Amino acid sequence: MTHVLQNVVFPLDRDPDLLPLYADPETWSVIDEEPVRVSNRAHLGNILSRTSARIVSGRRVSLGTYFNAFPASYWQHWTSVREVRLTVRTTGPATILVYRSNGSGIRQRVEDREVTGSAETSFDLSLTEYSGGGWIWFDVVADEKSAVLESAVWTTEQGPARDGKASLGITTYNKPDYCVETLQALADAPEALELVDRIFLVDQGTQLVADQAGFDEAAVRLGETLSVIRQPNLGGSGGFARAMHETLQRPESDFVQLLDDDVRLEPESLRRSIVFGQYATTPILVGGHMFDLLDRPRLHGWAEVVDEDPFMWRNLYQEKMPHDFGVANLRQSPLLHMRMDADYNGWWMCLIPVAAIREVGLSLPAFIKWDDAEFCLRAGEAGFPTVSLPGVALWHVAWVNKDDTIDWQAYFHARNRIVAGLLHSNAPRGGRLLVHSRRVDLKHLMMMQYYPTALRARALRDVLSGPAHMRKNLGTAMPDARALAAEYPETVVHRDPSVVLHSRKGRRVYKQHKQHEYDSPTGMLLRWFTASTLIKHWLHQPDPANVAQPEVEFGKDDAHWWRLPAFDSALVSSADGSGKNVYTRDRAKFRRMLLDTVRLHRQLRRRWPQLQKEYREALPELVSEAAWQHTFEEQS
């Protein structure tokens, strides 16, 4: 029996930014070790359907792209499949060339065939030489007449290790338009729906998805596959826990596929993730990559890890991310040919085996932040690794125009990172986690950001109170954090067009590649800078003139922690560019909060072994299905 592993697909959106992710008709060269586009021959009119495209006479189109190359190294490493067949259907005179790469991105020709008329051409390919990395793809070159790539598919005769379907869990809070678009995309993709048991749409908002235009039509098309669940806002962790809980009641489901709400889905990616999960030698979590919804060829994450010290998440090769496929496509990006192993995957798109949930429990009652990383670490420790699979991705609103470390989410950033460290860090007393956490507080204080500092202090107090607080304040921590903002004028974004704010000394602009003496201080200079700034802010009151009117103005990208402390007040552009925030030094708040952070971090360090024992002993109950079911019933 033939099993389809991957279909070659094309976008139906007439969006030229999308094309490089699916087909590469351009000619490239290399100058000074950087890819350079020599010619641009991309024409959206040559996309004929979801599976077919025209290759103009005398031209060459490569399918060595993010969505249409085959990630051979991942299939070799994580499955027992060792033979795949590439079948290409064409019309017209053409040459089909099959290539492979290794983990260094070096291209090698595998085979080529000339075809005429209506042809179905197959290539049998071995998956035995890709342990370190590598892809397989094909190019089509049209002869004297234009040719048409009718379809192409990657298949195997080998059966999967498990054949259960997946239930989808979409958690939403007031994003009904995005959700309806996702449901419509699923209804338009029968090949993906074949592998879907149920779609659990967990609506936690006040702007209901069921009231959105287009929902009724999508619901009719999806029929009993769609189940809409209403519940209070329990955050991402509560919404996804509900999807896990509902999936556990479905014997037809071997997996739950978690999806965020503010995304645009590539249905073929959904299908691929489920198939990969079915073929994995042992049950694994299959994560999808994240492209920027507002800059669609830009990839923001390839494989994410949590460093043991200082217990913080990051991208592998973070300095190379985000990667813009409009600037350098897959064939021109050697780094992306390496097999990269992840510690976790964001829950914008993550397939989780039901077997893992039954063994390690549901998500931590964290509301938001670190719930995905903590679950993946917990699953990994139990023998369920996470694979971030290339060719599986969606588009999500990126964080470029956000700074959630200084809004109400600062509480969850601080608390959940420390809780995750208590649960999973093996470093004595958390290693450098607490040192790093204290530094974050000091930076906020030096930047006159008293609101996030207050939230972080609240977070540390809650951690010190013990694990029971997590479920107790699951539904209240967020509104309480937002309410606290009223006490801090810095949180007000000034947008009134009739009132133009000005600073006394004008805007400070820093050239991108010319660094100031303190850009950025390190080593002994950093210690001197920090100590002198803290002493100055402790001893001296701000100039009343700078309190009455901001002393200087900064753009968001220039407002670094080593620049703002030199001033008594500053006018700073908000992250989304919609207005400005005013930061003003307050000696009384600074003194009180500085003492708080020193004292709280000292207590955490002293009590770390005991807290670690308490949280680890409480974990099974915190994440149990029974505890979550009680929460759902209590909140209903």
Helices and strands as residue ranges (DSSP letters): E 3-7, G 19-21, E 27-31, E 34-39, G 44-46, E 53-55, E 60-62, H 72-78, E 83-91, E 94-101, E 107-115, E 118-126, E 136-142, E 147-156, E 165-172, H 176-187, H 190-193, E 196-203, G 209-211, H 215-222, G 223-225, E 226-230, H 235-248, E 253-259, E 263-265, H 267-279, E 285-292, E 295-301, E 304-307, E 312-315, G 318-320, E 323-324, G 330-332, G 334-337, E 349-353, H 354-360, H 371-381, E 386-396, H 410-424, G 428-430, H 433-446, H 450-465, H 468-472, H 477-484, G 485-487, G 489-491, E 507-508, H 523-539, H 544-548, E 552-554, G 556-558, G 564-566, E 569-573, E 580-584, H 587-622, H 625-635
